Amino acid sequence: MIRRRRAQGPGQRGAVPCSWGKISVLPSRDPGSAMTAAVKMLDGVRVIDLTSVVFGPYSTQILADYGADVVKVEVPEGDIMRYAGPAPERGMGPVFVNLNRGKRSIVLDIRKPDGKAALEALIRGADLLVHNVRRKPMARLGFSAQACAAMNPKLLYCAATGFAEAHELADAPAIDDVIQCAVGLTGLNADADGTPRLVPSLVADKVAGLALASAMLAALVRQRSTGQGGTVDVPMYETLASFCLVEHLQGATFAPDGAVGYTRVTREGRRIYRAKDGFVSMTPYSNDQWARFFTAVGRPDMATDPRVTDPAVRGTRFHELYDVIESVAHTRSVAQWIALARELSMPAMPVVSLADVAGDPQLERSGTTETRAFEGIGTVKHLSSPGFFDGVAARHPTNAPRLGQHTRELLRESGYDDAGIDALLASGAARTLA
């Protein structure tokens, strides 16, 4: 286990730099255990989290669910996602409580010298610093990668940015909407008349958040084996462009003027079928599944058709096979199609609503969702981070913090005495829970 000693900073008690050791992971298969294996994997790793909204907080939530001590540094008004969506308590919105589970909140105004000094003290005792501030403003505040490396040479300086540093828009602002447009997602999702449409999910924020979490975990492995700090920059545009082009690069993989777009998954490709009583997605995949499916629906002649038996032919004429499925879809109910698909080991699911997903008992059964008590609020449905570790979903055992809930606690851990904390609060450089 990494055991940390307090780092010295202004207005602090005497301290010594951090020491390093081994993380001890104690597996647990008990879903009811507050401290599962996942919550111990990053035990002793401290993250200073200056991010807000979704992209950054999603990435640090994964680290918190895996056991890191995530210190959420908030501006005096707090993360704006605190106020998004219906909530039983001001400042504890539904997205916020699921992206900040298990974190500790400290409020600092780093535009003030004393607030800046307090953040420097936190950085000296951290393993990672994560921010989603644009590069130039971050440097003006005194917290560029170089400045932070001088405070803590072992620090991993992690940035959730809009565009790569080499991009001509390196310092431009970016949000999910504009990134979806920039990487071609809205064009792929266009209406029949060609009108582009946003995917109705914060897909750019969340994909980039997953990528940032992955990159930070890789950097942590290097840091632990070498003691080396460094920078991690995960820009939304480049991350989502790569993500979208995995299947859509196609001919451009081999020639600059090659055709792009994986036709099978475009609007003209994949289909949802109208059954007798609803809609269903079903797709035979292997040669055997196609042959058995067509036999089951009264088209045994298709079992030996080259469009079924030759995957190369099928790849160019799949729409003809989908036409055959569409011609028979109305003859059975959704339940009957699902039953046939299960019999053939073929992928199929009914089309359901978001409300159906939110209330799915299978998600509760697996541990992907959990309803827990939240003092002063009532109950909160919590999601989990990726992965089941020793059969248990990854989710921190404590709830999201109220604004400034841990300000005193964290300043004390950083070495400030009571007088120093009181002075910070009196100056407005720090704030605590009212």
BELVENRA-V105394 format. One record per residue. N is the residue number from 1. RES is the residue in one small letter. PHI is phi as a letter, one per 20 degrees, with the letter a starting at -180 (* if undefined). Layout:
N&RES&PHI + N&RES&PHI
This chain:
1&m&* + 2&i&f + 3&r&d + 4&r&d + 5&r&d + 6&r&f + 7&a&e + 8&q&e + 9&g&b + 10&p&f + 11&g&m + 12&q&d + 13&r&f + 14&g&f + 15&a&b + 16&v&c + 17&p&f + 18&c&f + 19&s&d + 20&w&c + 21&g&b + 22&k&d + 23&i&e + 24&s&d + 25&v&d + 26&l&d + 27&p&f + 28&s&c + 29&r&d + 30&d&e + 31&p&g + 32&g&e + 33&s&f + 34&a&f + 35&m&d + 36&t&e + 37&a&g + 38&a&f + 39&v&f + 40&k&d + 41&m&f + 42&l&d + 43&d&g + 44&g&n + 45&v&e + 46&r&d + 47&v&d + 48&i&e + 49&d&d + 50&l&d + 51&t&e + 52&s&b + 53&v&m + 54&v&c + 55&f&g + 56&g&f + 57&p&g + 58&y&f + 59&s&f + 60&t&f + 61&q&f + 62&i&f + 63&l&f + 64&a&f + 65&d&f + 66&y&e + 67&g&o + 68&a&f + 69&d&e + 70&v&e + 71&v&e + 72&k&e + 73&v&e + 74&e&d + 75&v&f + 76&p&g + 77&e&e + 78&g&n + 79&d&g + 80&i&f + 81&m&f + 82&r&g + 83&y&d + 84&a&e + 85&g&n + 86&p&f + 87&a&b + 88&p&f + 89&e&b + 90&r&g + 91&g&n + 92&m&c + 93&g&f + 94&p&f + 95&v&f + 96&f&g + 97&v&f + 98&n&e + 99&l&d + 100&n&c + 101&r&f + 102&g&m + 103&k&e + 104&r&d + 105&s&d + 106&i&c + 107&v&d + 108&l&c + 109&d&d + 110&i&e + 111&r&f + 112&k&e + 113&p&g + 114&d&f + 115&g&f + 116&k&f + 117&a&f + 118&a&f + 119&l&f + 120&e&g + 121&a&f + 122&l&f + 123&i&f + 124&r&f + 125&g&d + 126&a&d + 127&d&e + 128&l&c + 129&l&d + 130&v&c + 131&h&b + 132&n&c + 133&v&e + 134&r&f + 135&r&g + 136&k&f + 137&p&f + 138&m&f + 139&a&f + 140&r&f + 141&l&f + 142&g&n + 143&f&c + 144&s&f + 145&a&g + 146&q&f + 147&a&f + 148&c&f + 149&a&f + 150&a&f + 151&m&f + 152&n&b + 153&p&f + 154&k&e + 155&l&f + 156&l&e + 157&y&e + 158&c&d + 159&a&c + 160&a&e + 161&t&d + 162&g&e + 163&f&c + 164&a&f + 165&e&f + 166&a&e + 167&h&f + 168&e&f + 169&l&d + 170&a&g + 171&d&d + 172&a&e + 173&p&f + 174&a&b + 175&i&c + 176&d&g + 177&d&g + 178&v&f + 179&i&f + 180&q&g + 181&c&f + 182&a&f + 183&v&d + 184&g&n + 185&l&f + 186&t&f + 187&g&f + 188&l&f + 189&n&e + 190&a&f + 191&d&f + 192&a&g + 193&d&e + 194&g&n + 195&t&f + 196&p&f + 197&r&c + 198&l&f + 199&v&f + 200&p&f + 201&s&b + 202&l&f + 203&v&f + 204&a&f + 205&d&g + 206&k&f + 207&v&f + 208&a&f + 209&g&f + 210&l&f + 211&a&f + 212&l&f + 213&a&f + 214&s&f + 215&a&f + 216&m&f + 217&l&f + 218&a&f + 219&a&f + 220&l&f + 221&v&f + 222&r&f + 223&q&g + 224&r&f + 225&s&e + 226&t&d + 227&g&m + 228&q&e + 229&g&e + 230&g&q + 231&t&d + 232&v&c + 233&d&c + 234&v&d + 235&p&e + 236&m&f + 237&y&f + 238&e&f + 239&t&f + 240&l&f + 241&a&f + 242&s&f + 243&f&g + 244&c&f + 245&l&e + 246&v&g + 247&e&e + 248&h&e + 249&l&f + 250&q&l + 251&g&f + 252&a&f + 253&t&f + 254&f&d + 255&a&b + 256&p&g + 257&d&e + 258&g&f + 259&a&f + 260&v&d + 261&g&o + 262&y&e + 263&t&g + 264&r&f + 265&v&d + 266&t&e + 267&r&g + 268&e&e + 269&g&e + 270&r&g + 271&r&c + 272&i&d + 273&y&d + 274&r&e + 275&a&e + 276&k&f + 277&d&c + 278&g&r + 279&f&d + 280&v&b + 281&s&d + 282&m&b + 283&t&b + 284&p&g + 285&y&c + 286&s&e + 287&n&g + 288&d&f + 289&q&f + 290&w&f + 291&a&f + 292&r&f + 293&f&f + 294&f&f + 295&t&f + 296&a&f + 297&v&e + 298&g&n + 299&r&c + 300&p&f + 301&d&f + 302&m&f + 303&a&f + 304&t&d + 305&d&f + 306&p&g + 307&r&f + 308&v&e + 309&t&e + 310&d&d + 311&p&f + 312&a&f + 313&v&f + 314&r&g + 315&g&f + 316&t&d + 317&r&c + 318&f&g + 319&h&f + 320&e&f + 321&l&f + 322&y&f + 323&d&f + 324&v&f + 325&i&f + 326&e&f + 327&s&f + 328&v&d + 329&a&g + 330&h&f + 331&t&e + 332&r&c + 333&s&f + 334&v&g + 335&a&f + 336&q&f + 337&w&f + 338&i&f + 339&a&f + 340&l&f + 341&a&f + 342&r&f + 343&e&f + 344&l&e + 345&s&l + 346&m&d + 347&p&f + 348&a&a + 349&m&b + 350&p&f + 351&v&e + 352&v&c + 353&s&e + 354&l&g + 355&a&f + 356&d&f + 357&v&f + 358&a&f + 359&g&d + 360&d&f + 361&p&f + 362&q&f + 363&l&f + 364&e&f + 365&r&f + 366&s&f + 367&g&n + 368&t&f + 369&t&d + 370&e&b + 371&t&e + 372&r&c + 373&a&f + 374&f&c + 375&e&g + 376&g&n + 377&i&d + 378&g&p + 379&t&c + 380&v&c + 381&k&e + 382&h&d + 383&l&e + 384&s&c + 385&s&e + 386&p&g + 387&g&o + 388&f&d + 389&f&d + 390&d&l + 391&g&n + 392&v&d + 393&a&f + 394&a&e + 395&r&b + 396&h&f + 397&p&f + 398&t&d + 399&n&e + 400&a&f + 401&p&e + 402&r&f + 403&l&f + 404&g&m + 405&q&g + 406&h&d + 407&t&g + 408&r&f + 409&e&g + 410&l&f + 411&l&f + 412&r&f + 413&e&f + 414&s&e + 415&g&o + 416&y&f + 417&d&e + 418&d&g + 419&a&f + 420&g&f + 421&i&f + 422&d&g + 423&a&f + 424&l&f + 425&l&f + 426&a&f + 427&s&f + 428&g&n + 429&a&f + 430&a&c + 431&r&c + 432&t&c + 433&l&g + 434&a&f
